[in-house]
Amino acid sequence: MTELAGLARSAAGDIGISCQWLAPALRMAAVASGNWPLSARPGAAGWTCLPKLALRTPRPEARSVRAARDFAIATVHRWGAAERCDDIAVVVSELLTNALRHALPDVGQAPRLGSIRLALLQPGRSVLCAVADPSPEIPTPTQPGILCEGGRGLHVIAGLADAWGCTPPGHAGKVVWALFTLEHLTTPCRGPDGAVRLLGSGSGSPA
């Protein structure tokens, strides 16, 4: 089973949800972590092609960062992956902040709802965070000035995540991802939606 087919099955039951944009990021992270190829029966250490999956389409506004952070915290707690909760929350904030800052249209142009997307996946003993944006520019770490408040986002991501990367830009933009390895998994808190949490657009609390 391909990673795209597995993602499609993980998202089954929510009409209109497409995970095609996630497949390249999942493949890159699996290769980088030595978990490629994915398997329907990976065993204790491998990655499954049917990962736990949580999706959100943030609104193109600053307050979406706080909502995404809260969404990430709630998701990893529900999955029993709280040991990396703080790191994941910070990195999700940085990824989304970078997407909002660098990937939105120029002033005077209306932002397009759905142009930025957030996903969390748990394919095994890891949590993968991914943010898609419409910009063709590949993120590159820079050294900010001493008094400069910006420019440190990628350094923060590289310092907290076990691996991170960016998919090759295409006509729809790119996906920046960050991977967190888990040493211990606790019993997940399963809600009425089971392992999968699918959320639509919005900058407020998840509905």
N, C-alpha and C positions, 0 to 999 in steps of 0.2 A: 504494500500500500504506500503511495506517495505521501509526502508531507502535506500537499494541498488537499488530497482526498481525506486525510486524517483530520485536518483543520475543518473541512467542510462537515464532517461527521460530528466533530466536537461542537460546532455551532448549529447543528440541526435542531429544528424546532422553532427557530426565530426567523420569520419570513423576511427576506431582503437582506440578511446579514451576509456579507461577502468577506472571506478571509484570504482572498488571493494575494492581497498586498503583503500578508504576513509570511508567506511561504519562503521567499528568498532570505528573510532575516532569520527564520527558524533554521534553514539549511546552513547559513553561515555560522550561526552560534553552535550548531551541532558539530560541524566540522572543527571549529576552533576549540571545542571542549573534548574532542575525541569521541563523540557520541553518534557519529554518522556511520552507517545509515540508521534511520529510525526503524523501529519494529513494532508490530502489534503485540508482541510478547517479549519485551526487552529484558526481563529479569530484574533483579534488585538494583543493579548499577546502571543499566542502560536507559535510553530515552524512548518513550513510546511515540508512535505516530498519531495517537489519540490523546493529546495533552489536555489538562484542565485549561480553560480559556475564559478570560474576562475582557470585555471590550467596552470602550467608551468613545464617543465622538464629542470632544470638547468644543465649546463655542469659542470663536476667535476673539477672546477678551481676557484681560489680565486675571480676573477672579476665577477663571477656569483652572489655574494652577493649584489653588487651594483645594478645589473640588477634586482634582485628579489625585492630589496627595492623599486626601481622605479616602478616596476610592481604592488606592493602592494599599493603604494600611488595612482597611476592612477586608480586602481580598486575601492578602497574605495571612491574616489571622484566621480567616475562614478555611484556608487551605492547610493550616497547621505549619506554616512556614514563617512564624513570627520572629525567629532568630535573626533574620536579616531585615526585619521590618524597617528599622530606622534608616539603613543604607538605601533600601529600595525607595522609601518615601522621598529621600533627598534627591536621588537620581531621577525619579519620575518628575519631580519639580524642575530639575535642571533641563531634562530633555524637552519638557513641554514649554518651559520658558524660552529655550533656544528656538524652538519651532515657531512660537508666537513672535519672537523678536526678529528673526531673520527670514521667515518663510511667508509672511503675509504680504498682500499686495501693497503697492506704494500708496502714499497718502492721496486721498481723493478717489481711490478705487474701493468698491465694496468687497469685503471679505466673503468668501464662499463657504457656507456651512458644509461641513463634512470634508474640508480640505486638509484638516489635521485629525489624526486618529491615534488612539492609545490602546495598547493591548498588553495584558499580562498573561503569560503562559507558564504552566508547570508541567514539563514533559517528563520529569524524573526528579532526581534530587537536586533540582535547580529551579530558579525562577527567572524567566526571561521577560524583560520590559522592552517594549518597542513603540516608537512614536513615528508616524508617517507625516510628512509635510510636502507641499508642492514645489519646494525650492530645488533647483538642480545643483546647488552648491554643496560640495562635500565638506563637512565640518572638519576643521583643522585646529588643533590646540595652538594658542598663541600665548606669548608672555605679556600680560598686561602691565601697565605702568604701576608704580608704587601706590599712587593715589587714585588709580582707576578702579571703580567698583565692578565693572563688567569684565568679560574676557576670561573668567576663571571656570566657567561651567564645565568645559570638557576636562579640565584638570581634576575637578571634583569627581566627575563621572569615572575617570580613569583610576582615581585613588580609592574609590569605594567599590566599584564592580570588579569581578574576577576577569572579565573580558568585555570589550565593547567594540562596535564596528558600525559600518554604514553600507547599505546596499548600493550598487551602482545606480546613479540617477537615471530615470526614464521619463517618458512623457508625463507621467503622473507625479513625478518627484522622487523621493527617496524614503528609506526607513532607517532610522538610527536606533540601535539596540544595545542593551546592556544585560550582562548575565551574572547571576549570583548563585554560587554553589551553597548547598545546604548540608550541614553536618548531621542535623537531627530533624526528623519530621514528627510532629505531634499529631494526635487524632484530629482531623479537620472537623470544623463545625459545618455541618451540611444543612443548608436552608431548603426551602421548598423547591428550589431550582437545581438541587443536587450539586454536581461539581462545576457546572458551567454558569457563569453570570454574564448576561448580555445586557448592556445598557445603551440607550440611545444618546442623542445630543443633550447638552445641558451643562450649565456651569454651577448649578446648585448641588444639593445633596442628591445621591442616587435615589431614584424612585423605585 
